Amino acid sequence: MIRPARPGHDWRRAAAELAGRVAAAARTGGTALLGPVLSVAALPWRIRPPRSRTVAFIAYGGGARHEFSCNPKYVLLALRALDPDLDLVWAVEDPQAYPELTDLGVRLVAHGSPAAFRELLTAQVVVSNGAYLMWFPFGDRQFVINTWHGGGAYKRLPGDQPGADPLLRLKQRRSSKVTDLFVSSSTVFTRELVRGAFGYAGEVAEVGMPRNDLLLSHDRSAVDARTRDRLGLAPDARTVLVAPTVRAADDPAEPFDPDALLAALERRYGGEWWILRRQHKLTGPDRAAPTGGRVLEVSDYPDMQELLSLADVLVSDYSSTIWDFILTGKPCLLYVPDLDQLRQQPGFYVDPACWGLPLAGSNADLHRTIADWEPEQYRAAARFHLREFGSAESGRAAELIAERIIEVCK
């Protein structure tokens, strides 16, 4: 039996409140029933066209204040510069924590709130780096952009591995159905992930990652000086950024030796070195981490690209941060003691042996790589890496995506 509407009862508001509660639950639990539930809750907005010239942003990344980050951040900055009159809104955990966005005239809403549900469902354009796309009921008349959150094509995605959870695979494919434009860093990324893992058949912008425009800029001195100041580093301190991919708390790989790494870098390059330790946001809190007098924990630093710009050396493993850092031309070292294991599970889109970069299977290998480092040989390897992946990095990705958004809004 259908109950008649009570006088003064706002069904849109009630639906938004229900959807907000469901969306909040999705962020901490299962999402199997989200699509049907939210689609029903979204019906009151589906009968109206999206709000013209409103662009909504959602993102996830590293750091405690992580939402204003990654590719959507740089798209927003370019968009605001090109068209100051656009209505911009961003969903974050704590709207009070982002005064810089308020200063830019961006409206802020809290994740999981009725206001966030309404904004995301009624904006003309939505920009995401993958967040929400697997379960949120974006409408057919909205223009949804997936900038993704990594370049290159390294480890296989969880839903694209042998024996992957069918539900996860389904959700991964579903995200493509609500996407109207997919941003790509390279031809291999387009082939293996966009067209392959996601099964996406729509418009692709092979222009590079918007966040990497910073790393390709000619002068980053002001950004680096600000980052040093925020970290409390002396002007002459040299830094190595240690940024592995997600790791389990009981990972059996050979423990990383921070003191030996610092000693090896100081023998090879001189000066005083510091480790900037950046743990993946999905790595459990019990994971052992390098500690010491010259180790700075930077997992909560809001913008990874600023750390990459500052660092003199990167030590990673299979993370897509490799792709970003190679663009700077600075030394990128891969510490991969569990390479054989990861070749089996989860596997790679392109095997690390074909990356053209030095692979260290132990602490001793890593230190020998540093001692024997040949800059010109490495620069050739970096060029090979970018060429083999078909790099599309343009240094203007944010501007180009912003121009596409303005075109849609017209």
ChimeraX attribute file (.defattr): number of C-alpha atoms within 10 A of each C-alpha:
attribute: neighborCount
match mode: 1-to-1
recipient: residues
	/A:1	3
	/A:2	4
	/A:3	5
	/A:4	6
	/A:5	9
	/A:6	8
	/A:7	6
	/A:8	6
	/A:9	9
	/A:10	10
	/A:11	13
	/A:12	16
	/A:13	14
	/A:14	13
	/A:15	21
	/A:16	23
	/A:17	19
	/A:18	19
	/A:19	26
	/A:20	23
	/A:21	15
	/A:22	19
	/A:23	25
	/A:24	16
	/A:25	14
	/A:26	18
	/A:27	12
	/A:28	8
	/A:29	9
	/A:30	9
	/A:31	18
	/A:32	13
	/A:33	11
	/A:34	19
	/A:35	16
	/A:36	13
	/A:37	15
	/A:38	22
	/A:39	17
	/A:40	14
	/A:41	23
	/A:42	23
	/A:43	14
	/A:44	14
	/A:45	16
	/A:46	17
	/A:47	8
	/A:48	10
	/A:49	14
	/A:50	21
	/A:51	16
	/A:52	15
	/A:53	18
	/A:54	19
	/A:55	28
	/A:56	27
	/A:57	26
	/A:58	23
	/A:59	24
	/A:60	21
	/A:61	22
	/A:62	22
	/A:63	20
	/A:64	12
	/A:65	18
	/A:66	19
	/A:67	23
	/A:68	25
	/A:69	22
	/A:70	27
	/A:71	27
	/A:72	30
	/A:73	24
	/A:74	23
	/A:75	25
	/A:76	27
	/A:77	15
	/A:78	21
	/A:79	24
	/A:80	18
	/A:81	13
	/A:82	14
	/A:83	12
	/A:84	12
	/A:85	12
	/A:86	17
	/A:87	17
	/A:88	23
	/A:89	24
	/A:90	27
	/A:91	24
	/A:92	23
	/A:93	17
	/A:94	13
	/A:95	16
	/A:96	12
	/A:97	11
	/A:98	16
	/A:99	12
	/A:100	10
	/A:101	20
	/A:102	14
	/A:103	9
	/A:104	14
	/A:105	16
	/A:106	20
	/A:107	15
	/A:108	24
	/A:109	22
	/A:110	18
	/A:111	20
	/A:112	23
	/A:113	21
	/A:114	22
	/A:115	18
	/A:116	23
	/A:117	27
	/A:118	20
	/A:119	23
	/A:120	28
	/A:121	22
	/A:122	25
	/A:123	26
	/A:124	23
	/A:125	26
	/A:126	27
	/A:127	28
	/A:128	23
	/A:129	24
	/A:130	18
	/A:131	18
	/A:132	18
	/A:133	22
	/A:134	20
	/A:135	22
	/A:136	24
	/A:137	23
	/A:138	24
	/A:139	21
	/A:140	14
	/A:141	14
	/A:142	22
	/A:143	21
	/A:144	26
	/A:145	26
	/A:146	24
	/A:147	26
	/A:148	21
	/A:149	23
	/A:150	21
	/A:151	25
	/A:152	28
	/A:153	25
	/A:154	21
	/A:155	22
	/A:156	20
	/A:157	18
	/A:158	16
	/A:159	20
	/A:160	21
	/A:161	17
	/A:162	12
	/A:163	10
	/A:164	13
	/A:165	12
	/A:166	11
	/A:167	12
	/A:168	16
	/A:169	17
	/A:170	13
	/A:171	19
	/A:172	22
	/A:173	18
	/A:174	19
	/A:175	22
	/A:176	22
	/A:177	19
	/A:178	22
	/A:179	24
	/A:180	19
	/A:181	21
	/A:182	21
	/A:183	26
	/A:184	30
	/A:185	29
	/A:186	24
	/A:187	19
	/A:188	21
	/A:189	25
	/A:190	23
	/A:191	15
	/A:192	18
	/A:193	20
	/A:194	21
	/A:195	16
	/A:196	14
	/A:197	20
	/A:198	22
	/A:199	17
	/A:200	23
	/A:201	15
	/A:202	13
	/A:203	12
	/A:204	17
	/A:205	20
	/A:206	20
	/A:207	21
	/A:208	24
	/A:209	31
	/A:210	30
	/A:211	27
	/A:212	28
	/A:213	22
	/A:214	20
	/A:215	21
	/A:216	18
	/A:217	11
	/A:218	9
	/A:219	10
	/A:220	14
	/A:221	11
	/A:222	9
	/A:223	15
	/A:224	18
	/A:225	15
	/A:226	13
	/A:227	18
	/A:228	18
	/A:229	12
	/A:230	10
	/A:231	15
	/A:232	10
	/A:233	15
	/A:234	11
	/A:235	10
	/A:236	9
	/A:237	12
	/A:238	20
	/A:239	23
	/A:240	24
	/A:241	23
	/A:242	25
	/A:243	23
	/A:244	23
	/A:245	17
	/A:246	15
	/A:247	16
	/A:248	13
	/A:249	12
	/A:250	10
	/A:251	11
	/A:252	9
	/A:253	14
	/A:254	13
	/A:255	13
	/A:256	16
	/A:257	14
	/A:258	20
	/A:259	16
	/A:260	14
	/A:261	21
	/A:262	20
	/A:263	14
	/A:264	18
	/A:265	21
	/A:266	16
	/A:267	12
	/A:268	14
	/A:269	12
	/A:270	11
	/A:271	11
	/A:272	15
	/A:273	20
	/A:274	22
	/A:275	27
	/A:276	22
	/A:277	21
	/A:278	23
	/A:279	23
	/A:280	17
	/A:281	18
	/A:282	12
	/A:283	14
	/A:284	14
	/A:285	11
	/A:286	9
	/A:287	12
	/A:288	14
	/A:289	15
	/A:290	16
	/A:291	14
	/A:292	10
	/A:293	8
	/A:294	15
	/A:295	21
	/A:296	19
	/A:297	17
	/A:298	21
	/A:299	18
	/A:300	16
	/A:301	18
	/A:302	19
	/A:303	22
	/A:304	22
	/A:305	19
	/A:306	19
	/A:307	24
	/A:308	25
	/A:309	21
	/A:310	21
	/A:311	23
	/A:312	18
	/A:313	20
	/A:314	25
	/A:315	20
	/A:316	20
	/A:317	24
	/A:318	21
	/A:319	20
	/A:320	18
	/A:321	23
	/A:322	24
	/A:323	23
	/A:324	24
	/A:325	22
	/A:326	21
	/A:327	17
	/A:328	19
	/A:329	16
	/A:330	18
	/A:331	22
	/A:332	24
	/A:333	20
	/A:334	23
	/A:335	23
	/A:336	23
	/A:337	20
	/A:338	15
	/A:339	20
	/A:340	11
	/A:341	11
	/A:342	15
	/A:343	14
	/A:344	11
	/A:345	15
	/A:346	18
	/A:347	19
	/A:348	17
	/A:349	17
	/A:350	16
	/A:351	13
	/A:352	19
	/A:353	10
	/A:354	10
	/A:355	17
	/A:356	16
	/A:357	20
	/A:358	19
	/A:359	19
	/A:360	19
	/A:361	17
	/A:362	18
	/A:363	19
	/A:364	12
	/A:365	16
	/A:366	21
	/A:367	19
	/A:368	13
	/A:369	17
	/A:370	18
	/A:371	15
	/A:372	9
	/A:373	14
	/A:374	11
	/A:375	12
	/A:376	9
	/A:377	9
	/A:378	18
	/A:379	15
	/A:380	12
	/A:381	17
	/A:382	24
	/A:383	15
	/A:384	16
	/A:385	19
	/A:386	19
	/A:387	13
	/A:388	15
	/A:389	19
	/A:390	17
	/A:391	23
	/A:392	21
	/A:393	22
	/A:394	17
	/A:395	20
	/A:396	20
	/A:397	27
	/A:398	27
	/A:399	21
	/A:400	19
	/A:401	25
	/A:402	23
	/A:403	17
	/A:404	14
	/A:405	22
	/A:406	17
	/A:407	9
	/A:408	14
	/A:409	16
	/A:410	7
